[in-house]
Amino acid sequence: MTGTQGKQKRWTGGAWWRVRRAAARGDAGMTTSEYAMGTIAAAGFATILYKIVTSGSVSGALESVIGKALDAPF
């Protein structure tokens, strides 16, 4: 083998940890934006689900199911 073929870079001392810490610091703002987007998506989904559940036909069906469950003989 000639040149740099077959050679691996060796991490000396704490170089590996310094590189890892620097990479982790670069993502500092990502988690906050991900939480914000997740919260917005969950609120949107809850709004849509609320509209569906409170509609007339679904509401009637749910009341029917609950009524049958409460009137079931034991």
Buried (B, 14 or more C-beta within 10 A) or exposed (E): EEEEEEEEEEEEEEEEEEEEEEEEEEEEEEEEEEEEEEEEEEEEEEEEEEEEEEEEEEEEEEEEEEEEEEEEEE
